[in-house]
Amino acid sequence: MTRVPDDLNGAARPGNRYKKRSGSDVERACAAALAGLPKMYPYRLRALLSRRAPSEIWEALRRGRGQAVPLGAEAAPCRPDPAAGAVVLQVLESGECLRPVPAEVIAQWHDSTARMGPAHGPGLAGVLASATRRGMDVTYLGDERFPERLRGDLEGPAVLWVVGFPGVLATTEASVPSVAIVGTRGATYQGREVARGLANELAEAGVNVVSGLALGIDAAAHQGVLSAWGSASLSGAREEGGQSRRPMGVPLAVVAGGLDIPYPPQNAGLWRSVAGNGAVMSEHPPGIRPHARRFAERNRIIAGLSDLVVVVESRSRGGAMLTVEAAERRGIPVCAVPGSVRNPAAQGTNALLVDGCTPVRDTEDVLVALALDLQGRLQPGAGLRCEGSRRAAVARGPGGQLHDERGRVESLRDEYAGHMQPPGEPGRGAKSPLSPRHVQVLEALDWGPTPTEVVQGRTGLALGAVAAALEDLEELGACRREAGCWERLREY
């Protein structure tokens, strides 16, 4: 596991706040291997894990129909139930997995498990050892370290790979509040600053912050939590008067691929920092590359880990809006930060406000929604009560699963088109006519009046370079000058 840097003060370490508990290596290895089987979707594995231990499921699939799982020397370390094979096949062939699993898929699982050998054998031990060498831990539905908030979630993951401190995930009861801060990758400077400020102050109030480690709002939220940790380590273990510092909130990240593939690459350093101070998790085994569908799927985990979802900036379609839908299905309140009506990145958040979501102006609004004060203390009688919203309900099938999965993925295509391109390759769509310097200056402009000195401070460029870039942008119709200030007019 990744360790917290030694320079962090002991009072702020998650290891001092959360107790780590270890499970059976055999069961964890079996859970990891089961999740890697072809077409072993999370809802199928959750149905199996709700009935049997991972080792029993593995042995039942390995031996196939009509072969009871013995209690002899071969399976002794796992101590399986002799009736497990019949139960596993019953789950697979009934409606407990939403629909019966095709016989050819079960046969494929049998072939795969038979090749890897028994539950306690070297083949499966190698699966867990490979993850451990990469600094990863594995937890699964039924493990005492599995996040409490996800245990009863019908759409939740079955297995999680974790880098960081699994104990943080296991203690997600109501006494440890958790807020998701989400939004668009193409966030404005102002939007990123809002996300960073909210996350910083929430962490100082003892609230865990959940996000997706993507560019834009996600990255800013994680950076805000980390800056709070930096301030805590510098200020020492005790506050004035010798009183112990209240527990810090930690960063929790859910990503859309294997933990051995930091994505996007430019956030690799942020990944390490989040893992060193909290946890980065994924439901996908090592080696799985991010994909638009996986970004859509991970948003339900972000919502499931949270008491409240705050959308800072979002377009009318995209990943943040899918997180909103996932929160609404779970009865989790959603708040939104108001934005300029001329800001395309605020179209979704403004629509949420029209639909009845609670507006967020500052951190105190978020804490009121959580029924907390600025010191992280519970305020009786405060907080939001989720009574639904005027947004249309999302169609669901048996077990809470969504219909039209393809439509959800299509809604992410535009948002993640550039995000999914290999480094150095252009994204889809027309090439931007702006140079990197012009883009930097344009992003530093607000959708309202912005003094030239403010743009210079945000970019760090020389005043002459800023002035020249602003004049170029004005000629292109991207901004305009009025009363000594500059105002952004469009995206690039």
Secondary structure, DSSP 8 states (H G I E B T S, - for coil): -----TTS-GGG-HHHHS------HHHHHHHHHHHTSTT--HHHHHHHHTTS-HHHHHHHHHH-TT-----STTTGGG---TTHHHHHHHHHHSGGGSS---HHHHHHHHHHHHHH--TTSHHHHHHHHHHHHTT-EEEETTSTTS-HHHHT-TTS-SEEEEEE-HHHHH--STTS-EEEEE--SS--HHHHHHHHHHHHHHHHTT-EEEE---TTHHHHHHHHHHHHHHHHHHH-SB-GGG-B------EEEE-SS-TTS-SSGGGHHHHHHHHHHSEEEESS-TT----HHHHHHHHHHHHHT-SEEEE-S--SSSHHHHHHHHHHHTT--EEE----TT-GGGHHHHHHHHTT-EE-SSHHHHHHHTTB-TTS-B-TT-S------SS----B-GGG-BS-HHHHHHHHHHHHTTTTS-TTS--SS---SS-HHHHHHHHH--SS-EEHHHHHHHH---HHHHHHHHHHHHHTTSEEEETTEEEE----
